[in-house]
Amino acid sequence: MQGSFFKMIWILLFAVALSPGFSAAGCKSDSSICIGLVTDVGVIDDKSFNQSAWEGVQRAASELDATVKYIETRDAKDYESNINLFAQNDYNVIVTVGFALGEATISAAKKYPEIKFIGVDQFQVKPMPNVAGLVFHEDQAGFQAGALAAMLTRSNIIAAVLATDMVPPVAAFKRGYEAGARYIKPDIKIISTFHPGGLDIAFTDPEWGASTAGQAISQGADVVFAAGGLTGNGGLVEAATHKDRYCIGVDTDQWQTVPAARPCLVSCALKQITPSVFSLIKRAYEKQFPSGNYYGGIALSSFHDFDGKIPKRFKQKLAEIKEGLRKGNICIK
């Protein structure tokens, strides 16, 4: 009796702290599949990474008649507890978003082998039957963004505003961006800056992103690449306040999600998170769930209002680079 009482209190305490996206009710019996999503520290509508993953889950709600809920993690120490809330309420698939949740995801997968786990940006070193790591070639996406930046710059100075280098995908974006820029212009100057904070703040600090972009622009940078959730968004919006500057976003097409950046937003280095998350959910639904690492697509987004300003020769060069990366003829060091 005492054990049941404390279990009830534990559930209630966590339910109070959860986002509106989750209620303590279990998976509905009339649902085809129940899917829970746990964010890293940050909000679901971050106009970038979390939002893209959630949109993939929402697509499952409409196309697979799935029950879907989310939890916004407020403190890193709650990763395991938040995952457990879905697991203990009979959810079939749990999506955990971000590199930092990797350890907690593996721990939960061992504890709940009947549940399928999708770890976004979580590279799997030792594959488990019920875990798919959704990963991307960020270095290739960054390479294309860097090549575009080098073609667009007039000052021969470009910048990158980045979240922490403790997250491998962010480091890969930087490596690719710099390599792509130097592929076009070997003597180009690149001002790349990582956020100095930890995982708890590096992706949620738009003020730092804005000030860092502003500093780079004051040093002559006329193209700003921003990779880092809300932090990166701050860099994009700051660049948009300066005349004759370009900016390049990441993850999703931020023309749609960060309209304040449109005056400078020439393109985005896409990680096709939404369709990739949905694809893995559908494979779980069809009993064909893969294990190990599942590579999602990457691309440059549309140029939108800048399309008519991008010379044909630039577009042709970008197409050549994309093909060279795909075939392995271009190596990123």
C-alpha positions as CSV (number, residue, x, y, z in Angstrom):
1,M,0.0,0.0,0.0
2,Q,2.8,2.4,0.9
3,G,4.6,1.6,-2.3
4,S,1.5,2.4,-4.4
5,F,1.0,5.7,-2.5
6,F,4.6,6.9,-3.3
7,K,4.3,5.8,-6.9
8,M,1.1,7.8,-7.2
9,I,2.8,10.9,-5.7
10,W,5.8,10.5,-8.0
11,I,3.6,10.5,-11.1
12,L,1.6,13.5,-9.9
13,L,4.7,15.5,-9.1
14,F,6.0,15.0,-12.6
15,A,2.7,15.5,-14.3
16,V,2.5,19.0,-12.7
17,A,5.9,19.9,-14.2
18,L,5.1,18.7,-17.7
19,S,4.2,20.7,-20.8
20,P,0.6,21.0,-22.0
21,G,1.5,18.3,-24.6
22,F,1.3,15.5,-22.1
23,S,-1.3,14.1,-19.7
24,A,-0.8,11.2,-17.3
25,A,-3.4,9.1,-19.1
26,G,-2.1,6.0,-20.8
27,C,-2.1,5.1,-24.5
28,K,-5.7,5.0,-25.8
29,S,-6.9,1.5,-26.5
30,D,-8.5,2.6,-29.8
31,S,-5.4,4.2,-31.2
32,S,-3.4,2.4,-33.8
33,I,-0.1,3.5,-32.2
34,C,0.9,5.8,-29.4
35,I,3.9,8.0,-29.8
36,G,5.6,10.2,-27.2
37,L,8.3,12.8,-27.9
38,V,10.7,14.1,-25.3
39,T,12.7,17.3,-26.1
40,D,16.1,18.2,-24.9
41,V,16.2,21.3,-22.6
42,G,14.2,23.8,-24.7
43,V,10.8,24.4,-26.1
44,I,8.8,22.4,-28.7
45,D,8.2,25.4,-30.9
46,D,11.9,26.4,-31.2
47,K,11.4,27.1,-34.9
48,S,14.1,24.6,-35.6
49,F,15.1,21.2,-34.3
50,N,12.5,20.2,-31.7
51,Q,9.7,21.6,-33.9
52,S,10.8,19.7,-36.9
53,A,10.8,16.4,-35.0
54,W,7.4,17.1,-33.5
55,E,5.9,17.9,-36.9
56,G,7.1,14.4,-38.0
57,V,5.2,12.9,-35.0
58,Q,2.1,15.0,-35.8
59,R,2.1,13.7,-39.3
60,A,1.8,10.2,-37.8
61,A,-1.3,11.4,-35.9
62,S,-3.0,12.4,-39.1
63,E,-1.8,9.6,-41.4
64,L,-1.7,6.7,-39.0
65,D,-4.4,7.7,-36.6
66,A,-1.8,7.8,-33.8
67,T,-2.1,9.3,-30.3
68,V,0.7,11.7,-29.9
69,K,2.0,13.7,-26.9
70,Y,5.2,15.6,-26.0
71,I,7.1,16.5,-22.9
72,E,9.4,19.6,-22.9
73,T,12.4,18.8,-20.7
74,R,13.2,21.7,-18.3
75,D,16.2,20.2,-16.6
76,A,18.7,17.7,-18.0
77,K,18.4,15.6,-14.8
78,D,14.8,14.8,-15.9
79,Y,15.6,13.0,-19.2
80,E,15.1,9.5,-17.7
81,S,12.0,10.4,-15.7
82,N,10.4,12.0,-18.8
83,I,11.1,9.0,-21.0
84,N,9.8,6.7,-18.2
85,L,6.5,8.6,-18.1
86,F,5.7,7.6,-21.6
87,A,7.0,4.1,-21.2
88,Q,4.9,3.5,-18.0
89,N,1.8,4.7,-19.8
90,D,2.1,2.0,-22.6
91,Y,3.4,4.2,-25.4
92,N,4.6,2.1,-28.4
93,V,7.2,4.6,-29.8
94,I,9.2,7.2,-28.0
95,V,11.1,9.9,-29.9
96,T,13.9,11.6,-27.9
97,V,15.3,14.7,-29.5
98,G,19.0,15.6,-29.3
99,F,22.4,14.2,-28.7
100,A,22.2,14.9,-25.0
101,L,19.4,12.3,-24.5
102,G,21.5,9.5,-26.0
103,E,22.5,7.9,-22.7
104,A,19.0,8.1,-21.2
105,T,17.5,6.7,-24.4
106,I,19.7,3.6,-24.3
107,S,19.0,3.1,-20.6
108,A,15.3,3.2,-21.2
109,A,15.5,0.9,-24.3
110,K,17.2,-1.8,-22.2
111,K,14.5,-1.4,-19.5
112,Y,11.6,-1.5,-22.0
113,P,12.7,-3.8,-24.9
114,E,9.1,-3.9,-26.3
115,I,9.1,-0.2,-27.0
116,K,10.6,1.3,-30.1
117,F,12.9,4.3,-29.5
118,I,13.9,6.9,-32.1
119,G,16.9,8.9,-31.0
120,V,17.3,12.1,-33.1
121,D,20.9,13.0,-33.6
122,Q,22.0,10.0,-31.5
123,F,24.6,8.0,-33.3
124,Q,24.5,4.3,-32.3
125,V,27.8,2.7,-31.5
126,K,26.4,-0.6,-30.4
127,P,23.1,-1.3,-32.2
128,M,20.1,-2.4,-30.2
129,P,17.0,-4.1,-31.7
130,N,14.6,-1.5,-30.5
131,V,16.6,1.7,-31.1
132,A,17.1,3.6,-34.3
133,G,19.5,6.5,-34.2
134,L,18.3,9.2,-36.7
135,V,21.5,10.8,-37.9
136,F,22.5,13.1,-40.7
137,H,25.5,14.1,-42.8
138,E,25.7,17.6,-41.3
139,D,29.1,18.1,-42.7
140,Q,27.7,17.7,-46.2
141,A,24.9,20.1,-45.5
142,G,27.3,22.6,-44.0
143,F,29.7,22.1,-47.0
144,Q,27.0,23.2,-49.4
145,A,26.1,26.2,-47.1
146,G,29.8,27.2,-46.9
147,A,30.1,27.0,-50.7
148,L,27.1,29.2,-51.1
149,A,28.4,31.7,-48.6
150,A,31.8,31.9,-50.3
151,M,30.1,32.6,-53.7
152,L,28.0,35.3,-52.2
153,T,30.5,37.2,-50.1
154,R,31.9,40.5,-51.4
155,S,34.1,41.2,-48.4
156,N,35.7,37.7,-48.5
157,I,34.8,37.4,-44.8
158,I,32.0,35.1,-43.6
159,A,30.9,34.0,-40.1
160,A,29.3,31.1,-38.3
161,V,27.3,31.4,-35.0
162,L,27.2,28.0,-33.4
163,A,25.8,26.2,-30.3
164,T,28.2,24.1,-28.2
165,D,31.0,22.0,-29.8
166,M,30.1,19.3,-27.2
167,V,27.3,18.3,-29.7
168,P,28.9,16.4,-32.7
169,P,26.3,17.5,-35.3
170,V,27.1,21.2,-34.5
171,A,30.8,20.5,-34.8
172,A,30.1,18.7,-38.1
173,F,28.1,21.7,-39.4
174,K,31.1,24.0,-38.7
175,R,33.6,21.6,-40.2
176,G,31.6,21.3,-43.4
177,Y,30.8,25.0,-43.6
178,E,34.4,26.0,-43.4
179,A,35.5,23.2,-45.9
180,G,32.8,24.2,-48.4
181,A,33.8,27.9,-48.2
182,R,37.5,27.1,-48.7
183,Y,36.6,24.8,-51.6
184,I,35.3,27.8,-53.4
185,K,37.8,30.4,-52.1
186,P,40.9,29.0,-50.3
187,D,41.9,32.4,-48.9
188,I,38.5,33.3,-47.4
189,K,38.4,34.5,-43.8
190,I,35.9,32.7,-41.6
191,I,34.9,33.9,-38.1
192,S,33.4,30.8,-36.4
193,T,32.2,31.0,-32.8
194,F,30.8,28.3,-30.5
195,H,28.6,29.2,-27.5
196,P,30.7,29.1,-24.3
197,G,28.0,27.5,-22.2
198,G,26.9,24.0,-21.5
199,L,24.1,21.9,-23.0
200,D,21.6,23.6,-20.6
201,I,21.9,27.0,-22.4
202,A,23.9,26.7,-25.6
203,F,20.8,26.2,-27.8
204,T,18.5,28.6,-25.9
205,D,20.4,31.9,-25.9
206,P,19.3,34.1,-28.8
207,E,20.8,37.2,-27.1
208,W,24.3,35.7,-27.3
209,G,23.6,34.6,-30.9
210,A,22.6,38.1,-31.9
211,S,25.6,39.8,-30.2
212,T,28.0,37.3,-31.7
213,A,26.6,37.8,-35.2
214,G,26.8,41.5,-34.7
215,Q,30.4,41.3,-33.7
216,A,31.3,39.3,-36.8
217,I,29.4,41.8,-39.0
218,S,31.3,44.7,-37.4
219,Q,34.5,42.8,-38.5
220,G,33.4,42.7,-42.1
221,A,31.4,39.5,-42.4
222,D,28.7,39.8,-44.9
223,V,27.3,36.2,-44.7
224,V,26.3,34.6,-41.4
225,F,25.6,30.9,-41.0
226,A,23.7,30.1,-37.8
227,A,23.4,26.6,-36.3
228,G,22.1,26.2,-32.8
229,G,18.3,26.3,-32.2
230,L,17.1,29.6,-30.6
231,T,20.7,30.7,-30.2
232,G,21.2,30.5,-34.0
233,N,17.9,32.2,-34.6
234,G,19.2,35.2,-32.7
235,G,22.1,35.4,-35.1
236,L,19.8,35.2,-38.1
237,V,17.5,37.9,-36.9
238,E,20.5,40.2,-36.0
239,A,22.0,39.7,-39.5
240,A,18.6,40.7,-41.0
241,T,18.9,44.1,-39.3
242,H,22.0,45.0,-41.3
243,K,21.8,46.1,-44.9
244,D,23.4,44.0,-47.7
245,R,24.0,41.0,-45.6
246,Y,23.1,37.4,-46.2
247,C,22.3,34.7,-43.7
248,I,21.9,30.9,-43.9
249,G,19.9,28.8,-41.4
250,V,19.8,25.1,-40.5
251,D,17.7,22.1,-39.8
252,T,14.4,23.3,-41.3
253,D,13.4,25.9,-43.8
254,Q,13.6,28.9,-41.5
255,W,12.0,31.1,-44.1
256,Q,8.7,29.6,-42.8
257,T,9.6,29.5,-39.1
258,V,11.7,32.7,-38.6
259,P,10.1,35.3,-40.8
260,A,12.1,38.1,-39.1
261,A,15.2,36.7,-40.8
262,R,13.8,36.9,-44.3
263,P,15.6,40.2,-45.3
264,C,18.8,38.2,-45.3
265,L,17.8,34.5,-45.3
266,V,19.1,33.2,-48.7
267,S,18.8,29.5,-47.9
268,C,19.0,26.9,-45.1
269,A,21.2,23.8,-44.7
270,L,18.3,21.3,-44.2
271,K,18.3,18.2,-42.1
272,Q,15.1,16.6,-43.3
273,I,14.0,15.7,-39.8
274,T,10.2,15.8,-40.3
275,P,10.0,13.2,-43.0
276,S,12.7,11.1,-41.5
277,V,11.0,10.9,-38.1
278,F,7.7,10.0,-39.8
279,S,9.4,7.4,-41.9
280,L,10.8,5.6,-38.8
281,I,7.5,5.8,-37.0
282,K,5.7,4.3,-40.0
283,R,8.3,1.5,-40.1
284,A,7.6,0.8,-36.5
285,Y,3.8,0.8,-37.3
286,E,4.4,-1.7,-40.1
287,K,6.6,-3.9,-37.9
288,Q,9.7,-3.2,-40.0
289,F,11.6,-1.1,-37.5
290,P,15.3,-0.8,-38.3
291,S,18.0,-0.8,-35.7
292,G,21.3,1.0,-35.5
293,N,21.8,4.2,-37.5
294,Y,19.3,5.5,-40.0
295,Y,20.5,8.4,-42.2
296,G,18.1,11.1,-43.0
297,G,18.3,13.4,-46.0
298,I,20.1,16.7,-46.3
299,A,19.8,19.5,-48.8
300,L,19.8,23.3,-49.3
301,S,16.4,24.8,-49.1
302,S,14.8,27.1,-51.7
303,F,16.3,30.5,-52.2
304,H,12.8,32.0,-51.9
305,D,12.8,35.8,-52.6
306,F,16.6,35.6,-53.4
307,D,16.1,33.1,-56.2
308,G,16.3,35.7,-59.0
309,K,19.5,37.2,-57.4
310,I,21.4,34.0,-57.4
311,P,23.4,33.7,-60.7
312,K,22.8,30.6,-62.8
313,R,26.5,29.7,-62.5
314,F,26.2,29.6,-58.7
315,K,23.3,27.2,-58.9
316,Q,25.1,25.0,-61.4
317,K,28.2,24.9,-59.1
318,L,26.0,24.0,-56.1
319,A,24.4,21.2,-58.1
320,E,27.9,19.9,-59.0
321,I,29.0,20.0,-55.4
322,K,25.8,18.1,-54.2
323,E,26.5,15.4,-56.8
324,G,30.2,15.3,-55.8
325,L,29.3,14.8,-52.2
326,R,26.8,12.1,-53.0
327,K,29.2,10.1,-55.1
328,G,32.1,10.6,-52.7
329,N,34.2,12.6,-55.2
330,I,34.4,15.4,-52.7
331,C,35.9,14.5,-49.3
332,I,35.4,16.7,-46.2
333,K,38.4,16.8,-43.9
